[in-house]
Amino acid sequence: YKILAQSQDREIAANSVGQIAALQNKMGHHEEAEQSYRRSIAMDPSNAQMRMNLAVILADQHRVKDSFALFEEAISLRPTDHLTLSNFGTVLHRTGEFERSAQLYQRALELLPGSANLHYNLGNSYMDIAIQKNYSLLRLALEEYTKCLSIQVTYPGAMNNLGNALKESDRFRDALRAWQTALRLEGPRQADIFSNLVHLRMFVCDWDGWRERYAMLEEILREQLRSTAVSEGGQPDDKSALGRKKKTVSCQPFHALLYAELDSGIVLDIARSFAQQVEFSARHFRHFFDASTRFDRFPVLQDHKINVGYLSHDFGDHPTGHLFNGVPSLHQRSTKIRAFYFSLSGSDGSRYWRRLQRSTTSEQIADVTSLPFEEAASLINRRGIHVLIDLDVWMKGRRPEILALRPSPVQVVYLGYPGSSGASYIDYLVSDKLVSPPEARQLYSEHLVLLPGTYQVNDYKTGFKHLKQSLSAETDLHTREFHDLPKKGLLLGNFNQLYKIDPDTLDLWTSAMRKILSVAAASLWLLRFPSIATSRLIKELRKRGIARQHVHFSDRISKDSHLLRVHMADIFLDNHHVNAHTTASEAIWAGVPLVTWPGEAMASRVAASLLMSVGGVSSLVARTGEDFVDLVFALSTSRSKRRAIRKRLLAENGLFDTERWVKSWETCLTLLVSAVLHADN
């Protein structure tokens, strides 16, 4: 090649230098390879191939802006090269530009219509766009995965991702078939697929062989955690190229949090593994923003106010939005802080989003849904945000890469995800002393901010005040008959999604039910959410001695209608491992006595925190499983006790005092900033 590089033929010489560059890159001599590619381009400026090759190298070196420019030059020189279009699409997808990546994959497919790889990549882009913006676009992802599999049924990952898209489309039976097929094709211990199947079976209350499944899952996860060397303060490997992901464990952090059988330490290590992957991805954007250090200077305090930023996918019609919706208007009156809201989904047109808009100025709300990670981080940085609060963490629609770029000197997680982020780029987690007691400190990677009362803001006093009077009104809308509920007997309700019910929780509930049924009529009242789980739950209830006539399922209805329906429950039975959160607030707001048994982890202690914040109802918090059963039975046999508790819950109390909560929160924010400003280190 060196001899050919001396050729008088410019094209031959340029290609030979390009071949030398490829060999240099293969040997790990990346700087020399870059110099050779640039020399080749200088020798033959019309050579698009060399520009694409150099663009890939620069992307691997995290110089994404330079890489983008070279890809665009290569495409302008050779717009019909499907490989350049595809490679550029891959780089864009890694940086969070899902719509642009989809456009490039579409163009490449027009040139190479039989490519399983391009259909798969396009499906992945559509999947990410759908989760961020519009779930109706899942059909496009399904179409692309199906086309990929029609070309190559064994295409790696395609059947698994088809299952993911089917599950997100609520096509649970089809998702189950897809993942079972994937296991047959790839082997019964294919970790990602097996983990997805475990989660789906939990989601639809399929408990056959559940202990064996979880034992196998834990074995797989422990091995993966060992192989990825997850440890506190661990750093991701820098050797992977931009087009490849560093391997993480096969279980999503939120899924792990739901599994009662998993040790809490493993749950934290899984979060750490995902956080390290995020940090690894963020390293690709350092051309724009240094992700390794904090700011050299703390943003200037204007008018002595702290700039606080909230980052979330769920400001609209979502449980997080329902709880949080009253906070912006109170922040707006504050003399301590100036709040900004960075949306990861944009407007959903709901009354919650409209209230956010009314409570702020247009400059305080930014839709960063379609921005690349580094541009979103830059926008937050330019706003001079002192404290950035992530309301999503590991929930759907998240974009943690933004936080990994460190756009703010103080970064906090709150509300949306009831557990530790496991991330070194998160400084604080907001909780309270009941939800996060001192003996559970090892379950958190963050420093803890412990609010007085409950950590969970509950904007029902103002957000749903139009319904409060209706609770006591005697109308046909508030009768059991109207809602097709049993006319007689006690109603023991739980309005969580059915995946929160595990075998041990159902054992507790049915122990209480059998005891009650020995002296009175009673029914268990659940939501048909999802409907596919109801038949399996009925089977499990029968195993535990509860006949079909003592179980009632209701359909999901609008939030307002549901709040007016909830109050007809006589007792709310909480889930032990993953408590009711927003659902618990709804039950308490409607005056329904809620019985809970706190566990060890954060997610299992929230309902107790809510009850303690009400005051005067600590008797509803059980100390053991046996105590839980006894409390439920005692309430079921005493109408006067239930009436007294209902009266206490419906009275004015601290749980729904959003104004008081915001004052405490703003005080905490000022203390956080003061601590940073005055820290020696």
Legacy VTK file of the C-alpha trace (Angstrom):
# vtk DataFile Version 3.0
C-alpha trace
ASCII
DATASET POLYDATA
POINTS 681 float
0.000 0.000 0.000
2.890 2.364 0.734
4.235 1.744 -2.764
0.819 2.295 -4.333
0.431 5.458 -2.274
3.260 6.939 -4.371
1.297 6.348 -7.588
0.880 9.215 -10.009
-2.755 8.157 -10.339
-4.454 10.342 -7.728
-7.349 7.937 -7.150
-5.083 4.882 -6.711
-2.797 6.804 -4.358
-5.692 8.130 -2.268
-7.291 4.686 -1.945
-3.945 3.165 -0.945
-3.480 5.759 1.798
-7.019 4.933 2.892
-6.109 1.244 3.120
-3.105 2.173 5.262
-5.450 4.191 7.505
-7.761 1.188 7.893
-4.829 -1.013 8.964
-3.589 1.632 11.391
-7.035 1.877 12.936
-7.284 -1.915 13.213
-3.957 -1.974 15.085
-5.234 0.695 17.494
-3.156 3.551 16.086
-6.150 5.883 15.883
-4.323 9.213 15.622
-2.169 7.917 12.781
-5.283 6.492 11.105
-7.008 9.873 11.317
-3.977 11.600 9.767
-3.871 9.044 6.958
-7.579 9.400 6.206
-7.243 13.184 6.117
-4.282 12.833 3.774
-6.352 10.532 1.546
-9.219 13.031 1.482
-6.815 15.857 0.612
-5.454 13.758 -2.271
-8.943 12.961 -3.589
-11.552 15.419 -2.236
-14.334 13.629 -4.110
-13.820 10.329 -2.229
-16.937 9.849 -0.070
-15.792 6.459 1.237
-12.801 7.937 3.080
-14.989 10.585 4.670
-17.363 7.915 5.946
-14.497 5.799 7.306
-13.036 8.794 9.124
-16.492 9.738 10.434
-16.804 6.294 12.029
-13.361 6.612 13.662
-14.184 10.054 15.065
-17.489 8.782 16.397
-15.613 5.978 18.147
-13.363 8.660 19.665
-16.444 10.525 20.934
-15.862 13.463 18.547
-19.437 13.382 17.426
-19.690 16.877 15.942
-16.705 16.307 13.655
-18.130 12.899 12.801
-21.505 14.415 11.862
-19.858 16.928 9.544
-17.925 14.209 7.706
-21.001 11.999 7.353
-22.924 14.907 5.844
-20.076 15.637 3.414
-19.935 11.961 2.412
-23.693 11.853 1.800
-23.591 15.029 -0.295
-20.855 13.447 -2.429
-22.543 10.049 -2.689
-26.232 10.321 -1.675
-27.035 6.796 -2.875
-24.590 4.959 -0.598
-26.764 2.935 1.788
-23.833 2.086 4.071
-23.042 5.748 4.794
-26.712 6.480 5.456
-26.971 3.469 7.762
-23.791 4.258 9.701
-24.837 7.875 10.173
-28.230 6.651 11.374
-26.520 4.456 13.970
-24.441 7.360 15.288
-27.508 9.618 15.460
-29.482 6.968 17.333
-26.726 6.647 19.927
-26.842 10.399 20.543
-30.605 10.401 21.052
-31.618 11.814 17.653
-34.141 9.078 16.975
-36.187 10.908 14.342
-33.170 11.827 12.218
-31.828 8.291 12.531
-35.186 6.913 11.341
-35.104 9.210 8.302
-31.648 7.961 7.325
-32.609 4.307 7.771
-35.651 4.926 5.546
-33.441 6.415 2.842
-31.037 3.489 3.115
-33.926 1.011 2.813
-35.053 2.638 -0.423
-31.607 1.769 -1.779
-31.359 -1.674 -0.152
-34.950 -2.848 0.407
-34.089 -6.410 1.415
-31.881 -5.544 4.386
-32.897 -7.239 7.643
-30.371 -5.052 9.469
-31.931 -1.807 8.225
-35.469 -2.931 9.098
-34.248 -3.864 12.583
-32.489 -0.532 13.119
-35.496 1.404 11.825
-37.715 -0.568 14.200
-35.465 0.429 17.104
-35.701 4.106 16.150
-39.495 3.932 15.884
-39.636 2.174 19.254
-37.706 4.977 20.958
-39.761 7.682 19.235
-42.978 5.958 20.329
-41.942 5.705 23.978
-40.849 9.336 24.051
-43.625 10.934 22.043
-46.539 8.867 20.850
-47.358 5.258 21.656
-49.449 4.955 18.496
-46.148 4.839 16.588
-45.449 1.423 18.092
-47.245 -0.021 15.076
-44.381 1.230 12.889
-41.827 -0.512 15.091
-43.901 -3.706 14.933
-43.991 -3.502 11.127
-40.215 -3.113 10.866
-39.395 -5.954 13.269
-41.846 -8.183 11.398
-40.197 -7.331 8.063
-36.765 -8.011 9.543
-37.861 -11.440 10.775
-39.531 -12.276 7.459
-36.113 -11.816 5.845
-34.067 -13.499 8.587
-36.016 -15.271 11.329
-32.890 -15.700 13.457
-31.796 -12.055 13.254
-30.177 -11.355 16.677
-32.412 -9.289 18.934
-35.286 -8.862 16.486
-37.664 -11.397 18.065
-36.856 -10.032 21.522
-37.532 -6.449 20.440
-40.716 -7.555 18.688
-41.813 -8.921 22.057
-41.001 -5.582 23.690
-43.064 -3.673 21.134
-45.973 -6.105 21.513
-45.920 -5.769 25.302
-45.839 -1.974 25.095
-48.847 -2.250 22.754
-50.704 -4.264 25.461
-50.638 -7.344 23.211
-49.467 -9.556 26.044
-50.330 -12.959 24.544
-48.513 -12.062 21.325
-45.514 -10.823 23.322
-45.447 -14.098 25.247
-45.439 -16.082 21.991
-42.676 -13.899 20.535
-40.417 -14.360 23.539
-41.113 -18.086 23.759
-40.150 -18.360 20.086
-37.017 -16.308 20.755
-36.020 -18.670 23.569
-36.427 -21.660 21.261
-34.254 -19.961 18.656
-31.560 -18.638 20.984
-31.597 -21.058 23.919
-33.458 -21.249 27.248
-30.823 -19.252 29.129
-30.677 -16.312 26.734
-30.617 -13.716 29.496
-32.432 -10.735 27.961
-35.303 -12.839 26.666
-35.592 -14.891 29.846
-35.690 -11.695 31.928
-38.424 -10.257 29.708
-40.468 -13.425 30.101
-40.105 -13.332 33.885
-41.384 -9.752 33.907
-44.272 -10.460 31.547
-45.391 -13.451 33.590
-45.334 -11.304 36.712
-47.265 -8.597 34.849
-50.084 -11.008 33.948
-50.019 -12.805 37.338
-48.734 -16.094 35.904
-47.190 -17.595 39.026
-46.685 -21.194 37.906
-43.123 -22.116 38.846
-42.402 -18.563 39.973
-39.894 -19.489 42.686
-37.825 -21.517 40.207
-37.978 -18.685 37.653
-36.772 -16.092 40.129
-34.015 -18.399 41.395
-32.757 -18.801 37.814
-33.074 -15.058 37.174
-31.095 -14.237 40.313
-28.379 -16.695 39.292
-28.151 -15.064 35.849
-28.086 -11.554 37.302
-25.397 -12.376 39.851
-23.214 -13.811 37.097
-23.792 -10.754 34.899
-22.999 -8.404 37.766
-19.756 -10.286 38.394
-18.783 -10.171 34.737
-19.538 -6.452 34.416
-17.643 -5.776 37.662
-20.261 -3.438 39.069
-19.072 -1.775 42.225
-19.496 1.555 43.926
-17.589 4.191 42.019
-16.859 1.800 39.137
-16.295 3.321 35.722
-17.378 1.993 32.344
-14.908 0.634 29.835
-13.810 3.137 27.188
-12.930 0.560 24.541
-16.364 -0.003 23.029
-17.154 1.766 19.797
-20.042 4.166 19.394
-22.003 1.652 17.392
-21.902 -0.879 20.225
-23.279 -0.758 23.738
-21.285 -1.809 26.746
-23.071 -4.831 28.171
-25.335 -4.248 31.133
-27.406 -6.723 33.078
-30.572 -8.122 31.510
-33.062 -6.790 34.051
-34.351 -3.210 34.009
-33.895 -1.388 37.352
-37.639 -0.830 37.781
-38.360 -4.487 37.052
-35.761 -5.557 39.610
-37.332 -3.261 42.176
-40.661 -5.079 41.724
-39.282 -8.549 42.436
-39.722 -9.391 46.111
-37.421 -12.392 45.669
-34.383 -10.288 44.697
-32.018 -9.119 47.415
-32.049 -5.317 47.854
-28.291 -5.218 47.292
-28.728 -6.797 43.857
-31.414 -4.241 42.997
-28.963 -1.423 43.782
-26.177 -3.097 41.793
-28.488 -3.404 38.784
-29.196 0.331 38.984
-25.443 0.958 39.221
-24.862 -1.172 36.136
-27.387 0.840 34.117
-25.996 4.121 35.441
-22.482 3.122 34.379
-23.821 2.351 30.905
-25.340 5.829 30.821
-22.029 7.380 31.865
-20.303 5.377 29.150
-22.770 6.711 26.559
-22.340 10.261 27.830
-18.624 10.096 27.094
-19.496 10.302 23.411
-20.744 13.853 23.866
-17.718 15.434 25.521
-16.940 17.369 22.369
-19.752 19.573 23.586
-19.700 19.261 27.335
-17.205 17.819 29.802
-19.026 15.006 31.597
-16.148 14.203 33.947
-16.140 17.342 36.064
-18.495 19.763 37.749
-18.621 23.420 36.762
-15.576 25.475 37.635
-17.908 28.224 38.770
-21.259 27.995 40.459
-23.943 29.810 38.385
-24.535 33.353 39.609
-27.517 33.824 41.924
-29.722 36.465 40.300
-31.967 38.402 42.704
-30.740 35.988 45.393
-32.906 33.271 43.814
-31.893 29.679 43.168
-32.577 28.370 39.675
-34.234 24.975 40.032
-34.860 22.737 37.032
-37.271 19.811 36.854
-36.665 17.188 34.165
-39.495 14.759 33.388
-41.404 12.810 30.791
-44.514 12.962 32.985
-45.624 16.544 33.633
-48.997 15.781 32.015
-51.672 13.148 32.607
-49.588 10.664 34.562
-49.455 9.722 38.269
-46.303 11.822 38.673
-48.038 14.777 37.042
-51.106 14.312 39.237
-49.031 14.469 42.423
-46.736 17.283 41.286
-49.205 19.530 39.469
-49.705 22.064 42.270
-46.000 22.718 42.830
-45.281 25.103 39.890
-47.867 27.723 40.895
-46.449 27.813 44.433
-42.875 28.051 43.163
-43.983 30.990 41.028
-44.828 32.979 44.183
-41.543 32.088 45.847
-38.935 34.620 46.920
-36.323 31.845 47.186
-36.325 30.013 43.869
-36.984 30.379 40.170
-38.239 27.131 38.627
-37.791 25.782 35.097
-39.432 22.713 33.574
-37.709 20.588 30.931
-40.178 18.197 29.329
-39.145 14.897 27.757
-42.519 14.371 26.087
-44.011 17.767 25.262
-47.621 18.768 25.747
-50.229 16.015 26.001
-53.056 18.577 25.955
-54.264 17.476 29.378
-55.554 19.784 32.087
-52.394 19.007 34.057
-50.181 20.316 31.279
-52.425 23.353 30.784
-52.182 24.130 34.503
-48.385 23.948 34.276
-48.497 26.433 31.410
-50.803 28.786 33.336
-48.543 28.611 36.388
-45.374 29.650 34.553
-44.067 31.790 31.731
-43.184 30.395 28.324
-39.490 30.930 29.099
-39.753 28.559 32.057
-40.963 25.546 30.037
-38.788 23.861 27.431
-39.651 20.820 25.342
-36.368 18.933 24.962
-37.975 15.770 23.578
-36.302 15.879 20.180
-33.039 17.491 21.210
-29.874 15.393 21.225
-28.645 14.677 24.731
-25.841 17.224 24.564
-28.109 20.006 23.271
-30.635 19.353 26.036
-27.820 19.446 28.601
-26.484 22.661 27.073
-29.917 24.298 27.246
-30.202 23.411 30.939
-26.687 24.729 31.524
-27.428 28.014 29.742
-30.419 28.541 32.034
-27.948 28.615 34.917
-29.672 25.798 36.805
-28.244 25.390 40.300
-30.255 22.285 41.214
-31.570 19.852 38.582
-34.251 17.408 39.748
-34.974 14.254 37.750
-38.560 13.065 38.276
-38.149 9.913 36.126
-34.828 8.204 36.937
-35.365 4.653 35.529
-38.998 4.981 34.412
-40.281 5.047 30.819
-39.333 8.049 28.736
-36.190 8.703 30.754
-33.105 10.377 29.285
-30.500 9.990 32.020
-27.687 10.783 29.571
-28.668 14.433 30.035
-27.857 14.245 33.738
-24.692 12.241 33.113
-23.400 15.251 31.168
-23.580 17.235 34.441
-25.439 20.348 33.225
-26.046 21.399 36.834
-23.716 21.415 39.854
-26.325 19.796 42.130
-28.392 16.889 40.754
-31.263 15.251 42.587
-33.691 12.374 42.007
-37.238 12.557 43.287
-40.723 11.057 43.125
-41.028 8.983 39.941
-38.801 6.025 40.840
-39.019 4.688 44.428
-35.431 3.576 44.814
-31.800 4.553 44.388
-30.539 5.632 40.969
-27.175 3.950 41.581
-25.622 6.830 39.633
-22.444 8.696 40.505
-23.795 11.723 38.604
-26.721 12.015 41.067
-25.870 13.740 44.340
-29.070 13.503 46.367
-32.256 11.469 46.692
-35.327 13.052 48.296
-37.054 10.929 50.917
-38.198 11.059 54.536
-37.079 9.368 57.732
-39.812 6.721 57.624
-39.341 5.759 53.974
-35.532 5.776 54.300
-34.626 4.955 57.918
-30.966 4.980 59.036
-30.747 1.184 59.004
-31.502 1.185 55.244
-28.756 3.665 54.324
-26.803 0.981 52.443
-29.620 0.762 49.873
-28.789 4.201 48.433
-25.881 5.467 46.351
-26.933 9.090 46.912
-26.851 11.375 49.919
-30.345 11.609 51.396
-32.489 14.723 51.714
-35.066 13.845 54.378
-38.154 16.046 54.295
-40.334 16.596 57.353
-43.582 14.652 57.101
-43.852 12.596 53.939
-41.492 13.027 51.005
-44.344 12.575 48.488
-46.107 15.750 47.420
-49.866 15.165 47.080
-51.699 17.841 45.130
-55.244 16.642 45.717
-56.492 19.481 47.922
-56.208 21.963 45.046
-55.966 19.682 42.029
-59.201 17.841 42.787
-61.061 20.273 45.046
-63.940 20.292 42.550
-64.635 16.668 43.561
-64.425 16.954 47.334
-67.999 18.076 47.860
-69.226 15.367 45.517
-67.861 12.665 47.822
-70.618 13.300 50.352
-73.360 14.016 47.825
-76.074 11.401 47.506
-76.385 10.809 43.765
-76.898 7.809 41.528
-73.285 8.198 40.360
-72.028 7.258 43.814
-73.873 4.017 44.332
-72.557 0.486 44.199
-75.302 -0.368 41.749
-74.170 2.322 39.293
-70.627 0.906 39.318
-71.818 -2.706 39.121
-70.422 -3.489 42.566
-71.798 -6.053 45.036
-74.831 -4.545 46.767
-74.119 -6.160 50.120
-71.086 -6.939 52.235
-67.736 -5.317 52.818
-65.621 -4.145 49.908
-61.899 -4.729 50.416
-60.236 -2.757 47.649
-56.894 -2.393 45.947
-56.591 -0.224 42.835
-52.991 -0.788 41.831
-52.004 -2.450 38.597
-52.274 -6.182 39.140
-48.537 -6.781 38.668
-47.997 -5.397 42.178
-49.774 -8.440 43.603
-47.325 -11.247 44.353
-48.110 -14.669 45.871
-47.081 -13.609 49.373
-49.262 -10.494 49.245
-52.216 -12.546 48.034
-51.621 -14.998 50.887
-51.987 -12.101 53.341
-55.121 -10.750 51.710
-56.820 -14.114 51.501
-55.949 -14.917 55.122
-57.812 -11.763 56.103
-60.644 -12.531 53.659
-61.212 -16.049 54.981
-61.318 -14.728 58.529
-63.842 -12.047 57.563
-66.001 -14.416 55.508
-66.416 -16.626 58.558
-68.453 -13.835 60.195
-69.639 -11.497 57.409
-70.135 -11.053 53.672
-67.188 -9.513 51.842
-65.684 -9.075 48.370
-62.212 -8.303 47.098
-62.431 -5.354 44.700
-59.654 -4.982 42.096
-59.090 -3.251 38.778
-59.096 -5.140 35.503
-55.612 -3.793 34.864
-54.519 -5.644 32.784
-57.564 -7.708 31.900
-55.443 -10.698 30.839
-54.396 -11.163 34.483
-57.906 -11.523 35.917
-58.468 -15.190 35.067
-55.131 -16.162 36.589
-55.854 -14.201 39.760
-59.243 -15.881 40.072
-57.480 -19.249 39.825
-54.969 -18.231 42.511
-57.747 -16.966 44.775
-59.596 -20.266 44.442
-56.422 -22.094 45.472
-56.489 -19.977 48.619
-60.128 -20.686 49.416
-61.759 -17.542 47.975
-64.617 -18.366 45.610
-65.299 -16.433 42.401
-68.371 -14.691 43.829
-66.179 -12.949 46.397
-64.000 -11.236 43.767
-65.024 -8.211 41.709
-63.064 -6.523 38.916
-63.813 -2.997 37.679
-62.647 -1.367 34.467
-60.348 1.629 34.401
-62.214 4.920 34.146
-61.259 8.599 34.128
-59.294 9.955 37.073
-62.174 12.076 38.379
-64.683 9.237 38.095
-62.270 6.849 39.767
-61.737 9.201 42.720
-65.492 9.341 43.243
-65.720 5.552 42.963
-62.839 4.780 45.350
-64.662 6.045 48.424
-67.114 3.138 48.196
-64.387 0.766 49.381
-64.624 -0.057 53.088
-60.932 -0.913 53.510
-57.925 -0.552 51.204
-55.537 -3.534 51.329
-52.014 -2.394 50.539
-49.378 -4.428 48.694
-46.473 -5.418 50.910
-43.431 -5.386 48.623
-44.386 -2.464 46.359
-46.901 -0.257 48.130
-49.586 1.857 46.622
-48.097 5.328 46.041
-50.374 7.666 44.064
-53.129 5.084 44.545
-52.647 5.254 48.314
-52.959 9.042 48.225
-56.206 8.660 46.284
-57.649 6.212 48.800
-56.697 8.410 51.768
-58.078 11.514 50.026
-61.361 9.655 49.499
-61.454 8.691 53.189
-60.831 4.959 52.788
-59.012 3.289 55.728
-55.764 1.896 54.290
-53.902 -0.938 56.024
-50.222 -1.359 55.156
-47.285 -3.470 56.312
-43.960 -1.712 55.600
-41.024 -3.710 54.296
-37.323 -2.870 54.051
-37.011 -1.072 50.718
-38.231 2.413 49.857
-41.043 1.164 47.612
-42.495 -0.870 50.476
-42.627 1.999 52.994
-44.416 4.797 51.143
-47.974 4.092 52.328
-46.845 4.129 55.967
-45.221 7.516 55.361
-48.463 8.877 53.899
-50.529 7.636 56.839
-48.111 9.054 59.396
-48.299 12.409 57.635
-52.083 12.418 58.107
-51.669 11.932 61.855
-53.918 10.022 64.209
-54.100 6.865 62.092
-50.850 5.111 62.989
-52.922 2.087 64.025
-53.310 1.308 60.309
-49.586 0.506 59.998
-48.960 -3.185 60.728
-45.740 -4.495 62.295
-45.912 -8.031 60.872
-47.905 -10.025 58.365
-49.999 -11.503 61.157
-50.619 -8.012 62.505
-51.786 -6.947 59.018
-54.396 -9.721 58.961
-55.579 -8.863 62.476
-55.883 -5.137 61.671
-57.957 -5.812 58.564
-60.219 -8.176 60.496
-60.651 -5.726 63.385
-61.657 -2.949 60.985
-64.024 -5.207 59.073
-65.966 -6.078 62.233
-66.245 -2.515 63.568
-68.214 0.002 61.558
-67.576 2.638 64.232
-63.794 2.252 63.833
-64.056 2.580 60.085
-66.314 5.620 60.423
-63.925 7.327 62.873
-60.917 6.701 60.618
-62.817 7.872 57.547
-63.708 11.089 59.359
-60.056 11.636 60.300
-58.852 11.027 56.750
-61.406 13.399 55.246
-60.554 16.193 57.689
-57.886 18.799 56.938
-54.464 17.219 57.397
-50.843 17.739 56.509
-50.734 15.090 53.789
-52.565 17.267 51.264
-51.102 20.606 52.340
-49.104 21.275 49.178
-48.243 24.804 50.259
-46.591 23.580 53.447
-44.781 20.836 51.526
-43.404 23.339 49.000
-42.154 25.637 51.780
-40.250 22.726 53.339
-38.899 21.698 49.946
-37.728 25.205 49.090
-35.965 25.407 52.449
-34.178 22.150 51.619
-33.161 23.517 48.226
-31.628 26.622 49.787
-29.753 24.454 52.282
-28.391 22.273 49.468
-27.130 25.272 47.537
-25.693 26.847 50.678
-23.832 23.626 51.448
-22.269 23.604 47.972
-21.356 27.286 48.078
-19.663 26.982 51.450
-18.061 23.567 50.996
-14.288 23.418 51.336
-14.227 20.433 48.956
LINES 1 682
681 0 1 2 3 4 5 6 7 8 9 10 11 12 13 14 15 16 17 18 19 20 21 22 23 24 25 26 27 28 29 30 31 32 33 34 35 36 37 38 39 40 41 42 43 44 45 46 47 48 49 50 51 52 53 54 55 56 57 58 59 60 61 62 63 64 65 66 67 68 69 70 71 72 73 74 75 76 77 78 79 80 81 82 83 84 85 86 87 88 89 90 91 92 93 94 95 96 97 98 99 100 101 102 103 104 105 106 107 108 109 110 111 112 113 114 115 116 117 118 119 120 121 122 123 124 125 126 127 128 129 130 131 132 133 134 135 136 137 138 139 140 141 142 143 144 145 146 147 148 149 150 151 152 153 154 155 156 157 158 159 160 161 162 163 164 165 166 167 168 169 170 171 172 173 174 175 176 177 178 179 180 181 182 183 184 185 186 187 188 189 190 191 192 193 194 195 196 197 198 199 200 201 202 203 204 205 206 207 208 209 210 211 212 213 214 215 216 217 218 219 220 221 222 223 224 225 226 227 228 229 230 231 232 233 234 235 236 237 238 239 240 241 242 243 244 245 246 247 248 249 250 251 252 253 254 255 256 257 258 259 260 261 262 263 264 265 266 267 268 269 270 271 272 273 274 275 276 277 278 279 280 281 282 283 284 285 286 287 288 289 290 291 292 293 294 295 296 297 298 299 300 301 302 303 304 305 306 307 308 309 310 311 312 313 314 315 316 317 318 319 320 321 322 323 324 325 326 327 328 329 330 331 332 333 334 335 336 337 338 339 340 341 342 343 344 345 346 347 348 349 350 351 352 353 354 355 356 357 358 359 360 361 362 363 364 365 366 367 368 369 370 371 372 373 374 375 376 377 378 379 380 381 382 383 384 385 386 387 388 389 390 391 392 393 394 395 396 397 398 399 400 401 402 403 404 405 406 407 408 409 410 411 412 413 414 415 416 417 418 419 420 421 422 423 424 425 426 427 428 429 430 431 432 433 434 435 436 437 438 439 440 441 442 443 444 445 446 447 448 449 450 451 452 453 454 455 456 457 458 459 460 461 462 463 464 465 466 467 468 469 470 471 472 473 474 475 476 477 478 479 480 481 482 483 484 485 486 487 488 489 490 491 492 493 494 495 496 497 498 499 500 501 502 503 504 505 506 507 508 509 510 511 512 513 514 515 516 517 518 519 520 521 522 523 524 525 526 527 528 529 530 531 532 533 534 535 536 537 538 539 540 541 542 543 544 545 546 547 548 549 550 551 552 553 554 555 556 557 558 559 560 561 562 563 564 565 566 567 568 569 570 571 572 573 574 575 576 577 578 579 580 581 582 583 584 585 586 587 588 589 590 591 592 593 594 595 596 597 598 599 600 601 602 603 604 605 606 607 608 609 610 611 612 613 614 615 616 617 618 619 620 621 622 623 624 625 626 627 628 629 630 631 632 633 634 635 636 637 638 639 640 641 642 643 644 645 646 647 648 649 650 651 652 653 654 655 656 657 658 659 660 661 662 663 664 665 666 667 668 669 670 671 672 673 674 675 676 677 678 679 680
